[in-house]
């Protein structure tokens, strides 16, 4: 009997979705802080961090599932793209937080 394999497409898309949401929120936070809107910055930044947690959770769950089923050969191009998206967004969100702190600090001097 042939083994049925389920692909990683849905999990990969979940990573891309949440990382994409995080990136959008982070850049909206950056725009807000540049305009002096610190409240919106804080809200958008917190939403971005929350989306990043969801993206990381989806990634970890998928890797756990693949490794427990000995399916690491199922790592495909979409998954690699999702991981790249996750990593670059993680960096962007962290850098935007730093920019936000600088803009806030600038207002105090």
N, C-alpha and C positions, 0 to 999 in steps of 0.2 A: 504494500500500500504506500502510495506517495505521500510524503510529508507536506502539509500545507503551511506555507510561510506567509506571514503578514508583514508587509513592508513598513518602512519607517516614515512614510510620507506624512501621515497625520501628526505624528510627534514632531517631525521637522517643521511642519507648518505652524504648530503651536509655539515653538521656539521663535520662529520668524515673526509671528503675530505679536507676541509679548515684547520681544526685543524692538520691533518696529514701533509699537505703542510707547515704549520707554524712550526711544530716541525722539519721537515727536514731542512728547511731554517735556523732555530735557531741553530741547531747542526752544520750545515755548517759554520755559522757565528762563532761559538765557535772554530771550527778547524782553520778557517782563522786567528782569532785574536791570537791564540796560536802560529801561524807561523809568527806573526808580520804583517800580511796583513790587515791593518786597513780599507782600502778602501772596500775590499770584506766583512769584518765584518759589516761595516755600511750598505752596500747594502743588504746583506742577512738578517740582523736584521730588516731593514725597510720592506723588503718583508714579513718576518715572522709576524710583527705587522699588516701589511695590511691583511694577510690571517686570522689572529685572529679576526680582525674587521668583515670580511666576515662570519666567523664561528659564532661569537656572534650575528650578524644580522640575520643569518638563524635560530639560536636558538630562538631569541626573536620573530621573525615573526611566527615561529611554535607555540610557547606558546600563542601568541596573538590569533592566529587562533583557537587553541584548546579551549582556554577559552571563546572566543566569541561564539563558537558553542556548548559550554557546553559539550565538549568531553574529559575532563581530564581523563576519564576512558580508553581512547585510548593510554595512556602512556604505552609503551611496553618495552621489554628487549633491543631492538635495540636503542631506544631513551635513555634509562638509560646508555647504553654503550657509546653512542654519547656524552652525558653530562659528563661522566667520562673522556672521551678522551679530550673534550674541556677544562675541569678544569685542568687536569694534564699538558696539553700543555701550557695553560696560565701561569702556575707556571714555567715551563721550559723556556719559552721565557723570562720571567722577570728575572730569575736567570742568564740566559746566557748573558743578557744585563749587569748585575752587574759584571759578570766575565770579559766581554769585557772591561768595564771601568777599572777594576783592571789591566788587561794586558796592556792597554794603559797607565795608570798611572805608571806602572812599567818601561816602556820605558823612562819616563821622569826623573827618578832618577838615 
